[in-house]
Amino acid sequence: MNATTQPIVEQTDVVVQVAEVTKRFGDVTALHDVTLNLHRNEFVSIVGQSGCGKSTLLSIIAGLEPATEGDVTVGGSEISGPGRDRGVVFQSATLLPWLTVFDNVMFALRGEPGMSKSEAKTITQEHLHLVGLDGFEDKFPNQLSGGMQQRVALARSLSYRPKVLLMDEPFGALDALTRRSMQELLTRVWEQHKLTVMLITHDIEEAVFTSDRVVIMSSRPGTIKREVPIDLPRPRGKEVIVSDRFRALYADILSAFE
């Protein structure tokens, strides 16, 4: 495939709309007046110092936390709690230890309207293949490395085709080599699935490598400080990391924290 500088995103289509969101925990303000749009097929990373409210923002969009003030909509509908239009991948894989790899993914398809068991099995196998886990279907989570567990979690979250994939430091606990491998896998999967992704990360290099846009948050209370478009060509491989443009984008984002 030839590299292209055109992002896989149609900027006119807003999927997630965060409007003037503030979140308080008692007398502590975690987020203040956050406004952010995520577009169809767009990959956005949120970066900021620890405690700035990145994960809180993700939890609000996921429907796990209510906003104190403001509105959040997904696909034009106001959220009232968790929903299958949003997939979530946490830093811990959160797999069910008594289920095999295959059954962990298939578990997410239980109760899908109009889906037969045979269809669920086919979709499960397709998504395990997508994340490179052919041959590991009968393994249990404790038989897998951390990176492989996160592959299962990713397959599970994608299996029911959510509109948005929300990822909270999914590779933070992995070693550097495994983390790089997972970043490359994530971008390949995203390019195939073409869905909206919001990635929370402390890793500026990860944000630049994966994203169409990097959103920089201020320290607490978290607000949107800056947004940096990432105009690197896709598909992206290791060669992108050593490019002058990559280093310039990295330095630009890093300077926001000085």
C-alpha positions as CSV (number, residue, x, y, z in Angstrom):
1,M,0.0,0.0,0.0
2,N,1.3,3.4,-0.9
3,A,1.7,6.0,1.9
4,T,-0.7,8.8,1.9
5,T,-1.0,12.0,3.9
6,Q,-4.8,11.9,3.8
7,P,-6.2,10.9,7.2
8,I,-8.9,8.2,7.2
9,V,-11.5,10.6,8.5
10,E,-14.4,12.7,7.3
11,Q,-14.2,15.8,9.5
12,T,-17.8,16.8,8.8
13,D,-19.3,13.9,10.7
14,V,-19.3,14.4,14.4
15,V,-19.8,11.1,16.3
16,V,-19.0,12.2,19.9
17,Q,-19.8,15.7,21.1
18,V,-18.6,16.9,24.5
19,A,-20.1,20.3,25.2
20,E,-19.0,22.5,28.2
21,V,-18.5,19.5,30.5
22,T,-17.4,20.1,34.1
23,K,-16.9,17.3,36.6
24,R,-16.6,17.7,40.4
25,F,-15.9,15.2,43.0
26,G,-17.0,16.9,46.2
27,D,-15.0,20.1,46.4
28,V,-12.5,19.0,43.8
29,T,-13.0,20.0,40.2
30,A,-11.5,17.4,37.9
31,L,-12.7,18.9,34.6
32,H,-13.8,22.4,33.8
33,D,-15.7,23.5,30.7
34,V,-14.4,20.8,28.3
35,T,-15.7,21.0,24.8
36,L,-14.5,18.4,22.2
37,N,-15.8,16.8,19.0
38,L,-14.7,13.4,17.8
39,H,-15.4,12.7,14.1
40,R,-16.2,9.6,12.2
41,N,-13.2,7.4,11.6
42,E,-10.9,9.8,13.4
43,F,-8.2,8.7,15.8
44,V,-7.7,11.2,18.6
45,S,-5.2,10.9,21.5
46,I,-5.6,12.8,24.8
47,V,-2.4,13.7,26.6
48,G,-1.8,15.5,29.8
49,Q,-0.1,15.2,33.1
50,S,-1.3,12.7,35.8
51,G,-4.4,14.0,37.5
52,C,-5.5,16.3,34.7
53,G,-8.8,14.4,34.2
54,K,-8.1,12.5,31.1
55,S,-9.5,9.2,32.4
56,T,-12.4,11.1,34.0
57,L,-13.3,12.5,30.6
58,L,-13.2,9.0,29.1
59,S,-15.3,7.6,31.9
60,I,-17.9,10.3,31.2
61,I,-18.0,9.5,27.5
62,A,-18.2,5.8,28.3
63,G,-21.2,6.4,30.6
64,L,-19.4,5.2,33.7
65,E,-19.4,8.6,35.3
66,P,-22.0,11.4,35.0
67,A,-20.9,14.9,34.2
68,T,-21.6,17.5,36.8
69,E,-22.4,20.1,34.1
70,G,-22.6,20.0,30.4
71,D,-23.7,17.4,27.8
72,V,-22.2,14.4,26.0
73,T,-23.8,12.9,22.9
74,V,-22.8,9.9,20.8
75,G,-24.3,9.7,17.4
76,G,-26.6,12.6,18.3
77,S,-28.1,10.9,21.3
78,E,-27.4,11.9,24.8
79,I,-25.7,9.2,26.9
80,S,-27.4,7.9,30.0
81,G,-25.0,5.1,30.9
82,P,-22.8,2.5,29.2
83,G,-23.9,1.3,25.8
84,R,-22.9,-1.0,23.0
85,D,-22.2,2.0,20.8
86,R,-19.0,2.5,22.8
87,G,-16.3,-0.1,23.4
88,V,-13.8,0.4,26.2
89,V,-10.3,-1.0,26.7
90,F,-8.7,-0.3,30.0
91,Q,-5.0,-0.6,31.1
92,S,-5.8,-4.0,32.6
93,A,-7.3,-6.4,30.1
94,T,-10.3,-7.2,32.4
95,L,-10.7,-10.7,31.0
96,L,-12.9,-13.3,32.6
97,P,-10.2,-15.8,34.0
98,W,-12.5,-18.9,33.8
99,L,-13.2,-18.4,30.1
100,T,-11.0,-19.3,27.2
101,V,-9.7,-16.6,24.8
102,F,-12.5,-17.6,22.3
103,D,-15.2,-17.5,25.0
104,N,-14.0,-14.2,26.4
105,V,-14.6,-12.6,23.0
106,M,-17.8,-14.4,22.3
107,F,-19.2,-13.4,25.7
108,A,-19.4,-9.8,24.4
109,L,-21.8,-11.0,21.7
110,R,-24.4,-12.5,24.0
111,G,-27.8,-11.1,23.5
112,E,-26.9,-9.4,20.2
113,P,-30.4,-8.9,18.5
114,G,-30.9,-11.3,15.7
115,M,-27.5,-12.9,15.9
116,S,-27.3,-16.7,15.9
117,K,-24.7,-18.7,17.8
118,S,-23.0,-19.7,14.6
119,E,-22.8,-16.1,13.5
120,A,-21.3,-15.1,16.9
121,K,-18.7,-17.9,16.5
122,T,-17.8,-16.6,13.0
123,I,-17.5,-13.0,14.2
124,T,-15.4,-14.1,17.2
125,Q,-13.0,-16.1,15.0
126,E,-12.7,-13.1,12.6
127,H,-11.7,-10.7,15.3
128,L,-9.2,-13.1,16.9
129,H,-7.6,-13.4,13.4
130,L,-7.7,-9.6,13.2
131,V,-5.5,-9.2,16.3
132,G,-3.2,-12.1,15.4
133,L,-4.5,-14.7,17.9
134,D,-5.2,-17.6,15.6
135,G,-4.2,-20.8,17.5
136,F,-4.8,-19.3,20.9
137,E,-8.6,-19.8,21.0
138,D,-8.5,-22.5,23.7
139,K,-6.0,-20.7,26.0
140,F,-7.0,-19.1,29.3
141,P,-6.0,-15.6,30.2
142,N,-3.3,-16.8,32.7
143,Q,-1.6,-18.6,29.9
144,L,-1.1,-15.4,27.9
145,S,1.4,-12.5,28.1
146,G,0.2,-9.1,28.9
147,G,0.3,-8.0,25.3
148,M,-1.7,-11.0,24.2
149,Q,-4.3,-10.4,26.9
150,Q,-4.7,-6.8,25.6
151,R,-5.2,-8.3,22.1
152,V,-8.1,-10.3,23.4
153,A,-9.6,-7.2,25.1
154,L,-9.3,-5.3,21.8
155,A,-10.9,-8.1,19.8
156,R,-13.7,-8.3,22.4
157,S,-14.4,-4.5,22.3
158,L,-14.4,-4.5,18.5
159,S,-16.6,-7.6,18.0
160,Y,-19.9,-5.9,18.5
161,R,-18.9,-3.1,16.1
162,P,-19.2,0.0,18.4
163,K,-19.3,3.5,16.9
164,V,-16.5,4.6,19.2
165,L,-13.5,2.8,20.8
166,L,-12.4,4.3,24.1
167,M,-8.9,3.3,25.3
168,D,-7.5,4.3,28.7
169,E,-3.7,3.7,28.8
170,P,-4.2,0.2,27.2
171,F,-0.4,-0.3,26.7
172,G,0.9,1.5,29.8
173,A,1.8,-1.7,31.7
174,L,3.6,-3.4,28.8
175,D,7.4,-3.4,28.1
176,A,8.7,-1.0,25.4
177,L,9.0,-3.6,22.6
178,T,5.5,-5.1,23.2
179,R,4.0,-1.6,23.5
180,R,5.5,-0.7,20.1
181,S,4.1,-3.9,18.6
182,M,0.6,-3.2,20.1
183,Q,0.7,0.4,18.7
184,E,1.4,-0.9,15.2
185,L,-1.3,-3.5,15.6
186,L,-3.8,-0.9,16.8
187,T,-3.2,1.4,13.8
188,R,-3.6,-1.5,11.4
189,V,-6.8,-2.6,13.0
190,W,-8.1,0.9,13.0
191,E,-7.4,1.3,9.4
192,Q,-9.3,-1.8,8.6
193,H,-12.3,-1.2,10.9
194,K,-12.5,2.6,10.3
195,L,-14.1,3.6,13.6
196,T,-13.7,6.5,15.9
197,V,-11.0,6.0,18.5
198,M,-10.1,8.1,21.6
199,L,-6.9,7.0,23.2
200,I,-5.8,8.3,26.7
201,T,-2.0,8.2,27.0
202,H,1.0,9.7,28.9
203,D,3.2,8.7,26.0
204,I,3.7,11.6,23.5
205,E,5.4,9.3,21.0
206,E,2.5,6.9,21.1
207,A,0.1,9.7,20.6
208,V,1.9,11.1,17.6
209,F,2.4,7.6,16.0
210,T,-1.2,6.6,16.3
211,S,-3.3,9.7,15.9
212,D,-4.9,12.1,13.4
213,R,-5.1,14.7,16.2
214,V,-3.6,15.1,19.6
215,V,-5.5,17.0,22.3
216,I,-3.4,18.4,25.1
217,M,-5.1,18.9,28.5
218,S,-4.0,21.4,31.1
219,S,-3.3,20.3,34.7
220,R,-6.2,20.0,37.1
221,P,-8.9,21.2,36.7
222,G,-8.5,19.7,33.2
223,T,-9.3,21.9,30.2
224,I,-8.4,21.6,26.5
225,K,-5.2,23.5,26.2
226,R,-4.3,22.9,22.6
227,E,-5.0,20.6,19.7
228,V,-2.3,19.4,17.3
229,P,-3.2,17.9,13.9
230,I,-0.9,15.0,13.0
231,D,-0.1,15.1,9.3
232,L,2.1,12.1,9.0
233,P,1.4,9.7,6.2
234,R,-0.5,6.4,6.6
235,P,0.0,3.5,6.9
236,R,2.6,4.2,9.5
237,G,5.6,2.0,10.3
238,K,8.8,2.2,12.2
239,E,10.3,4.5,9.6
240,V,7.9,7.3,10.6
241,I,9.3,7.5,14.1
242,V,12.8,8.6,12.8
243,S,11.4,11.2,10.4
244,D,12.0,14.9,10.9
245,R,8.3,15.6,10.8
246,F,7.7,13.1,13.6
247,R,10.4,14.7,15.8
248,A,9.0,18.2,15.1
249,L,5.4,17.1,16.1
250,Y,6.8,15.4,19.2
251,A,8.7,18.5,20.2
252,D,5.7,20.8,19.6
253,I,3.5,18.7,21.9
254,L,6.2,18.4,24.5
255,S,6.7,22.2,24.6
256,A,3.1,22.6,25.8
257,F,4.1,21.1,29.1
258,E,7.1,23.4,29.7
